[in-house]
Amino acid sequence: MAQKFQLLEEAAASSDKKTRIPDSLPAIPTRTNMIVYPSSVMPMYVGRDKSLGALEESLAKHNQLIFLISQREITNDDPSVDELYSVGTVSRIVQLMKMPDGNYKILVEGLARAKIESVVEEERILVFKLGIIRSKYRKSKMLEALVRKVKELAYRYVTMSRRFPDEALVALEDTSNPEKFADFVSSLMPFPLEQKQRLLELSPPKDRLGFLLELLTKEVQILSLEEELDKRVKDKIEQGQKEYYLREKMRAIQEELEGEEDVEIKELKQTVEEGDYPTEVIEKARQEILRLERMSTYSPEATVVRTYLDWLLNMPWQKSTEDGLDLRHVRECLDRNHYGLTDVKERILEFLAARQFSKNLRAPILCLVGPPGVGKTSLGRSIADAMGRKFGRISLGGMRDEAEIRGHRRTYIGALPGRIIQLIRKLGTNNPVLVLDEVEKMGVSFQGDPASALLEVLDPEQNDSFADHFLEVPFDLSRVIFITTANVLHTVAPALQDRMEVIHIPGYTDSEKLHIAVDHIVPKLYGEYSIAKSDLSITKGAIKRIIREYTREAGVRNLDKNLSKTIRKALVKLSEGDKGIRVTAYNLEEYLGAATFKDSDFRKKPEVGVATGLAWTAYGGEIMYIEVLPVPGRGKLFTTGQLGEVMKESAQIAISLARKLCDEADQATAFEKMDFHIHVPEGAVSKDGPSAGIALSTAIVSAVTGSPVRHDIGMTGEITLRGKVLPIGGLKEKLMAAYRAGLEAVIIPSANKKDLEKISDEIKSKLQFIFVDDVRQVLRECLVKKSVQAS
């Protein structure tokens, strides 16, 4: 046979001889994601001038050898040397053909890996000096295991992807040469360019096979997930087609049986006919049921109609609870659950008394304004319990979407009614007590203004036909008792304030807090922790000390927390074997640690240049010390303590007024030789408002004249340049702050005298009220040495 085909044998022997590769070769940058590996054959197109020049150079001088190198950015038509990878493949041009468009198609065979060592030429064509990369390896069990695993995964990939011909599977069987096998698999797989380039740069077959194993494992996992997703989609489509076919067949059978109705449609019609619904609801329900009958059961629109009918027919259109009209019982319930809050309780009793004469009376819409912890929210539940009504609460804090109130229109996917309608359906009655909490903390966004949507809800003239966008049928909210709560009113829209009865709830006095703690908080905590009074007792003295030294607040929230902490500490002792624990004012620090507040925080004696002002905050009143320090200068004014613009203007007015008053006492020269630094602690808290005017004037006059200001007197009032004292707001909270600070007297504008009617008798008994119309009256009362005389 060898003699018969001698020429073929000689040709095969000559092709097996290793081709001698010169030190430098012309190069063609490739800009495809395919890389030519050694022992692989691949077609490619050549059309760029430099590449054609390199091709011609190869044919003329280098025995058809060419260096193929990938460029990093395939969109670059003329890449520089720096934009090429450093490792490529020395290849032989096996075939060359000119295409009709003038480009050339070549078939190349990869021979060996090579690395660029230096640039020989780069202007006309690219010529590089190369270093051939030789891979040395020894056969081992690890190498054989890698070959087998790569072969297995490559076979799975080729089978699952269905992109390769059957010949590829046959070629994978040849694993006698690990190096050639790794290069064949690398050329076969459609990896990204960066990963294929790395496979080219890895010389040892073991490293190449390891990286191939990693890449193939990931690709096979992705293909498995794709197959699973395809199967799910196919099954879902088949199931949908099957259900549609069966449903249509059932519909045809029903038509043959003289139009027998679907069970669901029949039940809906029966619900409408037997239910107690308003006329508008019945008409709307019939229209929607008729639409549902004409739709395919599994149409997306049918699901929307079913959801709408579910909401429409399950709203408590005519369901209500009977009000308990026994006023004595209602009063007892309210007093049992809440101490004080007389105005709110009286308003509820007035409503119930009026209901005895008129059944069609509209429910009140109340707005409770006060600092945190005074019981605004919990009062709503007590009102509901006392009247025998259902109770619901909606937090409005941070709400920015109008649809939260009015609901979404049914055109939107997942549309639902507003939160008010949702809560009323959940409660199952059309006359609950609803608390709209934190009404002043609503925001405005591109989705609308929730406060504007509340105008209809809280308007007694409109809310008997509230139109929710989802229901599209008016719902009567006039029987709902709405109770809104807020810490401040100035952030609530005036139109919204006008629709509500605003009731201000001031903070509690110390005796009121003691009463609340003894009668409400402590029994509640005993019940929560299941403690008997014989095991643990807290004396009134301990509670008084907690109020005085551990909490300074308008409400009782922190008092509740401190009492709860005390009980938990006592429970630890009980679990350790102690019995009959008694918490007193003397051992309180064992449970709560060192006191948070001390009497030393307040002024103990008259001081020069320091006046005690009274401030209103959203969390109740506070006292603030206004300090004035004259320093050598030229009459300038400096303010610190984060003062707002209005308060800075008050300080400027006070300086001018003090200069006039001191001029009357022949002491005005200090204003020409001194600068005045006004500071209001605490520096981290911002402060603003005009009501510190008289305190600022008093502190400045004291600093100039050297006359100390009484430490036991607080003051509040706005001043004018003529020295007149104007009325202020927030008097309740300010007097509460003076009461908590232990002041003996308070200076307030005469115009605020009428506001004392709503101040508790306890505060009135503890404070002396000094009414003033002019700043000179303030100075006579406050300065220990009357250096400035009234004119």
Sequence and secondary structure as in RCSB ss.txt:
>XXXX:A:sequence
MAQKFQLLEEAAASSDKKTRIPDSLPAIPTRTNMIVYPSSVMPMYVGRDKSLGALEESLAKHNQLIFLISQREIT
NDDPSVDELYSVGTVSRIVQLMKMPDGNYKILVEGLARAKIESVVEEERILVFKLGIIRSKYRKSKMLEALVRKV
KELAYRYVTMSRRFPDEALVALEDTSNPEKFADFVSSLMPFPLEQKQRLLELSPPKDRLGFLLELLTKEVQILSL
EEELDKRVKDKIEQGQKEYYLREKMRAIQEELEGEEDVEIKELKQTVEEGDYPTEVIEKARQEILRLERMSTYSP
EATVVRTYLDWLLNMPWQKSTEDGLDLRHVRECLDRNHYGLTDVKERILEFLAARQFSKNLRAPILCLVGPPGVG
KTSLGRSIADAMGRKFGRISLGGMRDEAEIRGHRRTYIGALPGRIIQLIRKLGTNNPVLVLDEVEKMGVSFQGDP
ASALLEVLDPEQNDSFADHFLEVPFDLSRVIFITTANVLHTVAPALQDRMEVIHIPGYTDSEKLHIAVDHIVPKL
YGEYSIAKSDLSITKGAIKRIIREYTREAGVRNLDKNLSKTIRKALVKLSEGDKGIRVTAYNLEEYLGAATFKDS
DFRKKPEVGVATGLAWTAYGGEIMYIEVLPVPGRGKLFTTGQLGEVMKESAQIAISLARKLCDEADQATAFEKMD
FHIHVPEGAVSKDGPSAGIALSTAIVSAVTGSPVRHDIGMTGEITLRGKVLPIGGLKEKLMAAYRAGLEAVIIPS
ANKKDLEKISDEIKSKLQFIFVDDVRQVLRECLVKKSVQAS
>XXXX:A:secstr
 TTTTHHHHHHHHHHHS     SEEEEEEE SS    TT EEEEEE SHHHHHHHHHHHHHSTTEEEEEEBSSTT
 SS  GGGB SEEEEEEEEEEEE TTS EEEEEEEEEEEEEEEEEE SSSEEEEEEE        HHHHHHHHHH
HHHHHHHHHHH  S HHHHHHTT  S HHHHHHHHHHHS   HHHHHHHHH  SHHHHHHHHHHHHHHHHHHHHH
HHHHHHHHHHHHHHHHHHHHHHHHHHHHHHHTT    HHHHHHHHHHHHS   HHHHHHHHHHHHHHHHS TT H
HHHHHHHHHHHHHTS SS        HHHHHHHHHHH SS HHHHHHHHHHHHHHTT TT    EEEEE  TTSS
HHHHHHHHHHHHT  EEEEE TT   THHHH   TTSTT    HHHHHHHHHT SS EEEEE GGG   BTTB H
HHHHHHHT TTTGGGB  TTT S B  TTSEEEEEES STTS HHHHHTSEEEE     HHHHHHHIIIIIHHHH
HHHHT  TTTEEE HHHHHHIIIII   SSSHHHHHHHHHHHHHHHHHHHTT  SEEE SSSTHHHH S S  GG
GS  S BTTEEEEEEEETTEEEEEEEEEEEEESSS EEEES B HHHHHHHHHHHHHHHHHHHHTT TTHHHHEE
EEEE S TTS B  STTHHHHHHHHHHHHH   B TTEEE  EE TT BEE  S HHHHHHHHHHTT SEEEEEG
GGGGGGGGS HHHHHH EEEEESBHHHHHHHHBSS  S   
